[in-house]
Amino acid sequence: MSDKIEVGDLVVVVRWPCCKEWLGKIFRVGRINQEPPTFCTKCKALHGSVYAAIERSDTFASPITWLRKIPPLAELESVERETELCR
């Protein structure tokens, strides 16, 4: 599995340094853009210009470095099965 985040991937926010408002949010990536400096919608902290993953609904964006890709279930099951066979 590649850890590179691409359009269509399911991701979870694992870092949100200002107020932790969106920590744990899960969303599907709709597009990836270079975004101008932005502010946190809750605490108004400046996040600066970032390479961001934008939710399909265009209501949320996060720097890619703050995200972790959630692998498809089929990949998780194959890893678990390989582990069982190796024991």
HELIX and SHEET records of a PDB file:
HELIX    1   1 ILE A   64  TRP A   66  5                                   3    
HELIX    2   2 LEU A   73  CYS A   86  1                                  14    
SHEET    1   A 5 ALA A  61  PRO A  63  0                                        
SHEET    2   A 5 LEU A  46  GLU A  55 -1                                        
SHEET    3   A 5 ILE A  26  PHE A  39 -1                                        
SHEET    4   A 5 LEU A  10  VAL A  13 -1                                        
SHEET    5   A 5 LEU A  67  ILE A  70 -1                                        
END                                                                             
